[in-house]
Amino acid sequence: DKVQLPKPQPDLFLYAAQLLDEYPSDCLGVEDALAGIEAIKKAGMKAVAVSLDTALADCCVKDSSHLTLKLFEEVMQL
């Protein structure tokens, strides 16, 4: 209800950054679908792909067990 356009448009991720009072460039999104990764990147955020191998993402992991704070910190340094 809060966003007009669905993924792959960035509206959802931009809205999330706004709610957190953060710049999109200071945010990281995690998605398991190409449309989600596209939306994250269009929003200007770092993207982690789960169970999805795509050059669009800043990082790809095999499954959610690899999602750690250390990984997020490393991706944000890219």
N, C-alpha and C positions, 0 to 999 in steps of 0.2 A: 504493500500500500504506500510505502514511503518513497519508492523509486518508480520512475515511469518506464524505463526501458530495461529489458532483461539482458542477461549475458548473451553475447559477448560485449555488450556496451558496458562502460565502466561505472554506471550510476550506483550500483549496489556498493561497490568498494569505495567510491568517493563519499557516499553517505556514511559508511562505517568510519572513515577517517574523520569526517566532520563530527560525528558523535563522540569520537575520542579526542577531539580538539587537536588533531595531529595533521601535519602536512603529509600528503600521500607519499612523497618521496621518503618519508621516515617510517613507512609501513611495509609490512610483508603480508602477502596473501598465500594461502595454501589451497590448492584445488586438485581434483582428480579428473577434470574434464577440460578439453581443449578450449571450449568457450569460456570457461572460468579463467584459465591462464591468459587468454586474450584480453579479457576484461581487466584483470589485474594489471597487465602491462599497459593497457590504454589509460588506466588510472594513474600511471607513473609510479607504481609500486614494484618492489621486488616480488618475484613469484617462485614458489616451490611447487613442483608437480609431484603428485603421489600416484604411483602405478601408471605413469604416463611418461613416455620418452619423447620430449619435444625440445627443440632448440630454442623455442620461445621463452622457456622458463630459465630462471637464473640457476636453478638446481633441480635435479630430478632424483627422487628416492623410490625404492621398490615398493615400500609399504609404510603405513603410519608408524610402525615401531621405530623408524629412523628419524622421526620428527622430535628433535631435542632442542633445548635452549641453546646448546653449543652450535648446532647446525644453523639455527636462526641468526645467531650472532655472526657466524662466518658469512652467511649470505648477505647480511646487511653491510658487511665490509666490502663487498664486491663493487 
